[in-house]
Amino acid sequence: MSLKQKLKKNKLTIGCWLTISNPLIPEILSPAGFDWLCVDLEHTSIDLNQLLPLIISIENQKMVPLVRVGENNPNLIKRVMDIGAHGVIIPNVNSANEARQAVESVKYPPSGSRGVGLYRAQGYGRKFKNYLQWLENESVVIIQIENIKAIENIDEIFATKGIDAFLIGPYDLSGSMNKPGNFDDKEFKKNINKILKSSKKHKIPAGFHSVSSDPNEAIKNIKKNYKFLAFSIDSIILQDASVSSIKKIKQFIK
């Protein structure tokens, strides 16, 4: 079952965030059994030239390549999709118009407004007809809800046709409330509940990025019924594993 179909059926999928540009990283992570990997272009130094081998590596390991673009930019989204991304994660979507723009930037007419090119995704032209059908039926658009402005428009945003799921950005959302990182704040929790209530009403799968490498934190979010779950970040997994292991070794030496 494809990622698109799993999202439609509201089934749990688990992925990981990639911030390291080396194409060996997807190979190293692949035995974990992630459904998808997301390459982050927003908060890293990864550029489009480095993105290409990462997408190839992810596909070769039978995982779905997604890309978090740095902005809701039609030209950037077009190029990322032409490289071969199966879908995009769009940050900071605050209105129905912005949600609609995200969808239209991924899709060709008549569903969207994306310009047609013949690059890797289209088999350099040979597979254009197949890609046309695949794009309409299988490409994925994930939006991020991470600003108080979005909550004011949440019903209109989730009513937008073509949105496959959403991710809550807890740090930016709390920051937009002038309470950065204060996830226990009553107002913050109230806003989270408003988002989840609306997503259930509109049947949009709820997503959350569980940044910690502690699996118990991810399990807590699964219990909260988040279905599109990002588990940690490649650099955090690497750092936490090495720090924890060396700490145990040094404790033994003492």
NORMOMO-V537058 format. One record per backbone hydrogen bond with DSSP energy under -1.0 kcal/mol. NH is the residue of the N-H (numbers start at 1). CO is the residue of the C=O. E is the energy in kcal/mol with one decimal. If there is no record, write none. Layout:
NH|CO|E ; NH|CO|E
This chain:
6|2|-2.3 ; 7|3|-2.4 ; 8|4|-2.2 ; 9|5|-1.9 ; 10|7|-1.3 ; 11|6|-3.0 ; 13|227|-3.1 ; 15|229|-2.6 ; 16|36|-1.0 ; 17|232|-1.3 ; 18|38|-3.5 ; 25|22|-1.8 ; 28|24|-2.4 ; 29|25|-2.3 ; 30|26|-1.6 ; 32|29|-2.0 ; 33|30|-1.8 ; 35|14|-2.9 ; 37|64|-2.3 ; 38|16|-2.8 ; 39|66|-2.7 ; 40|18|-2.5 ; 41|68|-2.7 ; 51|47|-1.7 ; 52|48|-1.5 ; 54|50|-1.0 ; 55|51|-2.5 ; 56|52|-2.2 ; 57|53|-2.2 ; 58|54|-2.6 ; 59|55|-2.5 ; 60|56|-2.3 ; 61|57|-1.1 ; 62|59|-2.0 ; 63|58|-2.0 ; 64|35|-1.9 ; 66|37|-2.7 ; 67|87|-1.5 ; 68|39|-2.6 ; 69|89|-1.3 ; 73|71|-2.4 ; 77|73|-2.8 ; 78|74|-2.3 ; 79|75|-2.0 ; 80|76|-2.4 ; 81|77|-2.4 ; 82|78|-2.4 ; 83|79|-1.8 ; 85|80|-1.7 ; 86|65|-2.8 ; 88|140|-1.9 ; 89|67|-2.6 ; 90|142|-3.0 ; 93|144|-2.1 ; 99|95|-2.0 ; 100|96|-2.7 ; 101|97|-2.2 ; 102|98|-1.8 ; 103|99|-1.9 ; 104|100|-2.6 ; 105|101|-1.8 ; 107|103|-2.0 ; 112|108|-1.4 ; 113|104|-2.6 ; 114|107|-2.4 ; 121|82|-2.6 ; 123|120|-2.0 ; 124|119|-3.1 ; 126|123|-1.6 ; 127|122|-1.8 ; 128|125|-1.1 ; 131|127|-2.7 ; 132|128|-2.6 ; 133|129|-1.6 ; 134|130|-2.6 ; 135|131|-3.4 ; 136|132|-1.4 ; 137|133|-1.8 ; 138|134|-3.4 ; 140|86|-1.8 ; 142|88|-2.7 ; 143|165|-1.8 ; 144|90|-2.3 ; 145|167|-2.8 ; 150|147|-1.1 ; 151|147|-1.1 ; 152|148|-1.2 ; 154|151|-1.0 ; 157|153|-2.3 ; 158|154|-2.5 ; 159|155|-1.1 ; 160|157|-1.5 ; 163|160|-1.2 ; 164|141|-2.5 ; 165|141|-1.0 ; 166|205|-1.7 ; 167|143|-2.6 ; 168|207|-1.9 ; 169|145|-2.3 ; 173|169|-2.6 ; 174|170|-2.4 ; 175|171|-2.0 ; 176|172|-2.4 ; 178|175|-2.0 ; 179|174|-2.9 ; 182|179|-2.2 ; 183|181|-1.6 ; 185|182|-1.1 ; 189|185|-2.4 ; 190|186|-2.2 ; 191|187|-2.1 ; 192|188|-2.2 ; 193|189|-2.4 ; 194|190|-1.8 ; 195|191|-2.1 ; 196|192|-2.5 ; 197|193|-2.5 ; 198|194|-2.0 ; 199|195|-2.5 ; 200|196|-2.0 ; 201|197|-1.8 ; 202|198|-2.2 ; 204|199|-2.6 ; 207|166|-1.0 ; 208|228|-1.6 ; 210|230|-2.5 ; 211|209|-1.3 ; 217|214|-1.4 ; 218|214|-1.1 ; 219|215|-2.4 ; 220|216|-1.8 ; 221|217|-1.4 ; 222|218|-1.9 ; 223|219|-2.4 ; 225|222|-1.8 ; 226|221|-2.0 ; 227|206|-2.3 ; 228|206|-2.1 ; 229|13|-2.5 ; 230|208|-2.4 ; 231|15|-3.4 ; 232|210|-3.0 ; 234|17|-2.5 ; 237|233|-2.7 ; 238|234|-2.2 ; 239|235|-2.6 ; 240|236|-3.0 ; 241|237|-2.0 ; 242|238|-2.0 ; 243|239|-2.8 ; 244|240|-2.5 ; 245|241|-2.0 ; 246|242|-2.5 ; 247|243|-2.2 ; 248|244|-1.7 ; 249|245|-2.0 ; 250|246|-2.7 ; 251|247|-2.0 ; 252|248|-1.8 ; 253|249|-1.9 ; 254|250|-2.0
